[in-house]
Amino acid sequence: MNKAIQDQYTSQVSLTPIINPFWSHLYLNIYTATVPDRMHHCDLGLFKYQLTYTRKLLLLYGEQNILQKMDIRFGKILRYPGLHIFQHGLGNIKRFTASEYRDIIKVAIFCVDGLLKEIDVNLDKQLTNLFVLWNNMYILSQEENPTELYIEEFKKSRIYWAHEFIHLLQQFSPSDLRLPKLHSWLYHIDHTIREFGPLNGLCTETYESLHKYYVKASYRRSNKRNINSQLLKNDITTFIQQFHSNDKVNSDELKLGMYHLKDCLDLWLNEISKLLNINTEFETLSIIIEIYNAVKLTNGDWVRATEKFNNQKEYSNVAIQWKISSEIELVFGQIYQLVRIIL
C-alpha cells in the first residue's frame, strides 16, 4: 500500500491514499506495544467464543431441547456466597459482563457434562474435556510468580486446549477461528510474561472496577444534578460507613471524628466553591484528603489524634481563638481527626 501511494496508482488497485503513521516505525512490534489484557483476552474473549460456539454445536446435534436442558442446569446450581446463579439460563449472553463469565467458568463443566451422552458418547466426552482443559489453563494463567518451568507448563496447557477448541468448534466460527486473540494467546503470551511479568498485572479490570464502584454506582444513587459534588459526598459517606462498620476500629474518638468529618467537608466545599467562584455542577474539583496521627505546629508543639502514642491514646486538647465582629472568642475542644485537604 505504501508503494501504491508513492507511485500514485491507488485508484487502480481500489485503495484510498491514506498514509499510515506506523510506516515510519519500521521495527515496531505490535505485540509488545499492546500486551494482552487478561480480562478481555480470556473472560470476554476466548471463553466467550468457546461458550457461544458450544451452544451452536449443541443446537446442531440436539436442537433446541438440549439448549433448554443446559439453561435449566445453570438455574439449578446450588447457591453459594459470591456466585451468580443464572436462573433463566444463558439467553442474555450478549450482555454478560466479565464477572458473569467468570461465574460461568466455575460451573460450566457441570452444565455441559452428559448433554450429548445419548446422542454421541465420544462427542460428549470431548466437549466436557474441552471445558476441563480450559479451567486448567485458566488457573495456570493466574500464577503470580512465573518461572521458566511454569511458562513451559502453561504453554502445553494452551496447546492442549487450543487443539480441542479448534477440532470441535472451528466449523461454527464465521472466520474458521482465525481470531487475533487466539493467535496472540498461543504464540505471544510466553514472551509477554518473560518481559512484563505475570498476566494478572496486565489487566484493566482493577481500574474498571474502581470506576464502576466509585463513579457509576454513586451516579445511579444521585438525582443527576450537580453531579461532581454529589459523587464526592456519596463516596465520602460510603467510606465513613465502612469505617464505622469496621470491627478493627474500637476507638470511640476515631469514630466520632470520622462522623463529623463529612459535615466539615460539606461546609468547606461550599465555602471554597463560593470563594473561587466554582460551579461544581459543570467544573471538576481535584481534591486530596490526607489524615495524620500527629502534626507539629510552628511554635514547636505537637498535636496528636492517635490510639498508639507510647501505647496509649493521645487526643490533644486545643484552644482556638478567632475574631467575630469586634470581639475575640476563645473556644476549647479536643482533636479527634487531623485532616489536610489539598485542592
C-alpha positions in Angstrom: 0.0 0.0 0.0 2.9 2.4 0.8 4.3 1.7 -2.6 0.9 2.3 -4.3 0.7 5.7 -2.6 4.2 6.7 -3.5 3.8 5.6 -7.2 0.3 7.2 -7.3 -1.7 4.3 -8.6 -4.0 3.7 -5.6 -7.2 4.2 -7.7 -6.1 1.3 -10.0 -6.0 -1.1 -7.0 -9.0 0.2 -5.2 -7.1 1.8 -2.3 -7.7 5.1 -0.5 -4.5 7.1 -0.3 -4.2 7.4 3.4 -0.7 7.4 4.9 -0.3 5.0 7.8 1.6 6.8 10.7 3.2 3.4 11.7 5.2 3.2 8.4 7.8 5.4 9.9 8.4 2.9 12.7 10.0 0.1 10.8 10.8 -2.0 13.9 7.5 -1.6 15.8 6.4 -4.8 17.4 2.6 -4.6 17.9 2.7 -7.5 20.4 5.0 -5.5 22.6 3.2 -2.2 22.2 -0.2 -3.7 23.1 0.2 -6.5 25.6 -2.8 -8.8 26.2 -5.4 -7.7 28.7 -6.2 -10.8 30.6 -9.8 -9.9 31.3 -10.7 -9.0 27.7 -8.4 -11.8 26.3 -9.8 -14.7 28.4 -13.1 -13.8 30.1 -14.6 -11.6 27.4 -12.7 -13.1 24.6 -11.7 -16.7 24.2 -14.1 -18.2 26.7 -17.0 -16.2 25.2 -16.1 -17.7 21.8 -16.0 -21.2 23.4 -19.3 -20.8 25.1 -21.0 -19.3 22.0 -19.8 -22.0 19.6 -20.6 -24.7 22.1 -24.2 -23.6 22.1 -24.2 -23.8 18.3 -22.8 -27.3 18.5 -25.5 -28.4 20.9 -28.1 -26.8 18.7 -26.8 -28.7 15.7 -26.8 -32.1 17.4 -29.6 -31.9 19.9 -31.7 -29.0 18.6 -33.4 -26.5 21.0 -34.2 -29.1 23.6 -30.5 -29.6 24.5 -30.0 -25.8 24.9 -33.1 -25.6 27.2 -31.7 -28.5 29.3 -28.3 -26.7 29.6 -30.1 -23.5 30.7 -32.1 -25.4 33.3 -28.9 -26.9 34.7 -27.4 -23.4 35.1 -30.5 -22.4 37.0 -30.3 -25.4 39.3 -26.7 -24.8 40.5 -26.7 -24.6 44.3 -26.4 -21.2 45.9 -23.0 -20.2 47.1 -21.8 -16.8 48.5 -20.5 -14.6 45.7 -21.6 -16.9 42.9 -24.1 -15.5 40.4 -26.9 -18.0 39.6 -28.3 -17.8 36.1 -31.9 -18.7 36.9 -33.1 -18.0 33.4 -30.1 -19.7 31.6 -27.8 -18.0 29.2 -30.4 -16.4 26.9 -29.0 -12.9 27.6 -25.4 -14.0 26.9 -24.6 -11.0 24.7 -24.9 -8.6 27.7 -22.9 -10.6 30.2 -20.0 -8.9 32.0 -16.6 -10.3 32.8 -17.7 -11.1 36.3 -20.6 -13.1 35.0 -18.4 -15.0 32.5 -16.1 -15.8 35.4 -19.0 -17.3 37.3 -20.0 -19.4 34.3 -16.4 -20.7 34.1 -16.8 -22.1 37.6 -19.9 -24.2 36.8 -19.9 -24.7 33.0 -18.4 -28.2 33.2 -21.4 -29.5 35.3 -23.9 -27.9 32.9 -22.2 -29.4 29.8 -21.3 -32.9 31.0 -23.6 -35.6 29.7 -25.8 -33.3 27.5 -24.9 -35.3 24.3 -24.4 -38.7 26.0 -27.5 -40.2 24.4 -26.6 -38.8 21.0 -22.8 -39.3 20.8 -20.8 -40.5 23.8 -17.4 -39.7 22.3 -18.5 -36.1 21.3 -19.9 -35.6 24.8 -16.6 -36.6 26.4 -14.7 -34.4 24.0 -16.9 -31.4 24.8 -16.6 -31.9 28.6 -12.9 -32.4 28.3 -12.7 -29.1 26.4 -14.0 -27.2 29.4 -11.7 -29.2 31.8 -8.7 -28.1 29.7 -10.0 -24.5 29.7 -10.2 -24.5 33.5 -6.7 -26.0 33.9 -5.3 -23.3 31.5 -7.3 -20.5 33.2 -6.0 -21.5 36.7 -2.4 -21.5 35.4 -2.9 -18.1 33.8 -3.3 -16.7 37.4 0.2 -17.5 38.5 1.7 -14.6 40.4 5.4 -15.8 40.3 6.1 -17.2 36.9 9.2 -19.3 36.3 10.6 -20.9 33.2 9.1 -24.3 34.3 5.7 -22.6 34.8 5.9 -21.0 31.3 6.6 -24.3 29.7 3.7 -26.0 31.6 1.4 -23.0 30.7 2.4 -23.3 27.1 1.5 -27.0 27.0 -1.9 -26.3 28.6 -2.7 -23.7 26.0 -1.7 -26.0 23.1 -3.8 -28.9 24.5 -6.8 -26.6 24.9 -6.4 -24.9 21.5 -6.2 -28.3 19.8 -9.5 -29.4 21.2 -11.0 -26.0 20.7 -10.2 -25.9 17.0 -11.1 -29.6 16.5 -14.5 -29.3 18.0 -15.7 -25.8 17.2 -13.9 -24.5 14.1 -16.9 -25.2 11.9 -19.1 -22.9 14.0 -16.8 -19.9 13.7 -17.6 -17.4 10.8 -13.8 -16.9 10.4 -12.8 -20.6 10.9 -11.3 -19.4 14.2 -8.9 -17.0 12.6 -9.0 -14.9 15.8 -6.3 -12.4 16.7 -6.8 -13.2 20.4 -6.3 -16.9 19.8 -3.2 -16.2 17.8 -1.8 -13.9 20.4 -2.7 -16.3 23.2 -0.9 -19.2 21.6 2.2 -17.5 20.2 3.0 -14.3 22.1 2.0 -14.9 25.7 5.3 -16.6 26.7 7.3 -13.6 25.6 4.9 -11.2 27.3 5.3 -13.0 30.6 9.1 -13.1 30.4 9.3 -9.4 29.6 6.4 -7.9 31.6 5.7 -10.4 34.4 2.5 -12.3 35.4 -0.7 -11.8 33.4 -2.6 -10.7 36.5 -0.6 -7.5 36.3 -1.7 -6.9 32.7 -5.4 -6.3 33.4 -7.6 -3.2 33.1 -10.1 -4.8 35.5 -8.7 -3.0 38.5 -9.3 0.4 37.1 -12.6 -0.5 35.6 -13.8 -1.9 38.9 -12.7 1.3 40.7 -14.6 3.4 38.1 -17.7 1.2 38.5 -17.6 1.3 42.3 -16.8 5.0 42.9 -18.4 6.6 39.8 -21.1 4.5 38.2 -22.7 3.3 41.5 -22.6 6.8 43.0 -24.0 8.3 39.9 -27.0 6.0 39.9 -27.7 7.0 43.6 -27.7 10.7 42.7 -30.5 12.8 41.2 -28.3 13.6 38.2 -27.9 17.2 39.2 -24.7 18.9 40.5 -23.0 15.5 39.8 -19.4 16.2 40.8 -20.4 17.4 44.3 -22.8 14.6 44.8 -20.3 11.9 43.7 -17.7 13.2 46.1 -20.2 13.4 49.0 -21.5 9.9 48.2 -18.0 8.4 48.2 -17.2 10.1 51.4 -20.4 8.8 53.0 -19.6 5.3 51.8 -16.1 5.5 53.2 -17.3 6.7 56.6 -20.0 4.0 56.8 -17.3 1.3 56.0 -15.1 2.9 58.7 -17.8 2.7 61.3 -18.7 -0.9 60.4 -15.0 -2.0 60.6 -14.7 -4.3 63.6 -11.0 -3.5 64.0 -11.8 0.2 64.8 -12.6 0.2 68.5 -11.9 3.8 69.3 -15.0 6.0 70.0 -12.9 9.1 69.4 -11.9 8.0 65.9 -15.5 7.1 65.0 -16.8 10.4 66.3 -14.1 12.3 64.4 -14.9 10.4 61.2 -18.6 11.1 61.8 -18.1 14.9 61.9 -15.6 14.8 59.0 -18.4 14.7 56.4 -20.2 17.7 57.7 -16.9 19.7 57.9 -16.0 18.7 54.3 -19.5 19.7 53.1 -19.1 23.1 54.7 -15.6 23.5 53.4 -16.6 22.5 49.8 -19.5 25.0 49.8 -17.3 27.8 51.1 -14.3 27.1 48.7 -16.7 26.9 45.8 -18.1 30.4 46.6 -14.6 31.8 47.2 -13.1 30.5 43.9 -16.4 31.1 42.0 -16.6 27.4 41.0 -19.8 25.9 39.7 -19.5 22.3 40.9 -22.2 21.2 38.5 -20.0 21.8 35.5 -16.5 22.1 36.8 -14.4 19.4 38.4 -12.5 19.8 41.7 -9.4 17.7 42.2 -9.1 17.1 46.0 -6.7 15.0 48.0 -7.6 14.2 51.6 -4.8 13.2 54.0 -5.3 12.0 57.6 -2.5 12.3 60.1 -1.7 10.9 63.5 0.3 13.9 64.6 1.2 17.4 63.4 4.0 19.7 64.6 2.9 23.4 64.9 5.1 26.4 64.0 5.7 27.0 67.7 7.2 23.6 68.1 4.3 22.0 69.9 2.8 18.7 68.8 -0.9 17.9 68.5 -2.0 14.3 68.2 -5.0 12.2 67.3 -3.9 8.6 67.6 -4.5 5.4 69.5 -0.9 4.5 69.7 1.3 7.1 71.2 3.6 5.3 73.6 1.0 2.5 73.6 -1.7 4.9 74.8 -4.4 7.1 73.4 -3.5 10.7 72.7 -6.1 13.2 71.6 -4.8 16.7 72.1 -6.8 19.4 73.9 -6.7 22.7 72.0 -7.9 26.3 72.3 -8.9 28.1 69.2 -9.1 31.8 69.0 -11.0 33.8 66.4 -12.5 37.3 66.0 -16.2 37.7 65.5 -17.1 41.4 64.7 -15.1 43.3 67.3 -15.0 40.6 69.9 -12.4 37.9 70.3 -13.7 34.5 71.3 -11.7 31.5 72.7 -13.1 28.0 72.1 -11.8 24.9 73.8 -12.1 21.4 72.3 -10.4 18.1 71.7 -8.9 16.9 68.4 -10.3 13.6 67.0 -9.1 13.9 63.4 -6.2 15.7 61.9 -7.0 16.3 58.2 -5.1 18.0 55.4 -7.1 19.0 52.3 -5.2 19.7 49.1 -7.1 21.4 46.3 
